[in-house]
Amino acid sequence: MDKKIYDLAPKYFLEEGYSCSESIVRAAADLGLIDENIVSIATSFSGGMGNGCLCGAVAGAQIVLGYLHGKYKDNTSRALAKDFYQRFTQKHKITCCKILTKNFKDFHSQERKNHCVNMVYDSAKILDEILSEIKERV
């Protein structure tokens, strides 16, 4: 069985101290999809870029898509980003960290983390699906 991003990212998020964005990128790096130095770039996207805007798990997936399919590659990352967004919002309606976590007063609580792992898993799963679909088309 081949490991997938969604197999690794939730574990990194819940057990190994990685943030939502970092856990997606770390999983992609560990699977050899991207350079592991990209993990440090993902740090600033954690917790809605520090102000609660874009969900870090969504941002992490977008970082991976941009790295693999952005400028100087096949330049399809904008279309893939839109596809990712549509799939994520079908399930969660929004991508705003502040709204996704509005019921949790303590940002660092285990309760919020247990909630956010769902966004990490779903983002990783959608990312895996998109990457698999691209591979099948090639």
N, C-alpha and C positions, 0 to 999 in steps of 0.2 A: 504494500500500500504506500503510495506516495503521500508524503506530508503536504499539507496545505497551509496557507497563511492562517485560516480560521482554526486550525489545530493548535497553532503556537501562540498567536496574539493574545487570547484571553489568559493564558497561563502567565505570559510576561506581564500583563496588566495586573492580575490578581496576586501573583506569587513572587515576582522578581523585581518589583519596584519601578517598572517602566510606566510612563504615562500612557494615556489613550493613543495619542499620535505616535509616540515612540514604539509602542508595542506592535502596531501594524507594520511600521518600517523595519523594526528589528526582525520580525518574522520573515518579511520579504528578503532581508539581507541574509538571514540564516539559511534560507532556501536557495541562495545564490542568484536571486533575481536582480538585486541591486547591490551597489557598493555599501559596505557597512558604515562608512563614514557619513552616509546620509542620515543615520540615526540622530546625530547631533543636530542636524537641521530641523528635524521633527520636534525637538524639545520646545522650541518657541511657539509651536502650534497647540501645545497642551492646554487644557482647560479653556478652550475657546480663545486661544491666542492671548491668554492672560486676562481677558476682559469678558469672557462669556459669549463671544459671538459664535463663530463656526465650531461645531463639535470637532474635537481633536482627532477622533477616530476617522471622521470623514476627511479631515485635512491630511492625515497620514496616508490614507488610500490615494488621495489626489497627488500627493508627493510621489508615490510609487508610479502612478500612471504617467505623470509628467516626466519622471526619470526614464521610463521605458519607452514612451511614445511622444515625447515633446520635440521641440526644435532640435535640429541636428540629427534626429532619428527619423521616424515616419510622419511626424507632425500631426498625429491624430488625437493627441491628448485632450484637446478641447471637446471634441465629439465624445470621447470616452468619459470625460469629466461630467458632461451633461447626462450621459447614459447612467453613470453612477448616481448622480444626484436624483434622477427620476426614480431609480430603483429604491434608493434609501428613503425618499419621501413617500413612496407608496406604502412603506411599512411604518415610518415614524412621523410622517406629515411635515416635519420641519428638520432643519440641520443646526439650529441655534442651540448651543450648549446651555445657555441660561434658561431657555424654555424647557429643554429636555430634562433638566435637573431642578426645575423650579420647586419641587416638593421636598428638597433636601437643603436644610438651613446650613449645615456644616459641610463645606466643600470637601473636607478631608475625611469625612466619616466613612466607615465600612459600609454602611447602608447605601450611601451614594455610589460608592465604588461597585457594590453588588448590582446596582441599577445600571451603571455605565458600562459594565462588562457586556451588556446586551448590545450596546452601540458598537463596541469593539468587535464583538463576534459578527454582527450583521455587516459592518463595514468590510471586515476581512472576507466574509463569505461572498459578498457582492463583488469585491475586488477579484477573488479567485474565479468567480463565474465569468467575469468580463475577460480576464486573462486567458481562461480556458477557451472561451468563444473565439478570441483572436487567434489563438494557436490552431484551432480547428479550421479556420478560414485560410490559413497559410499553407 
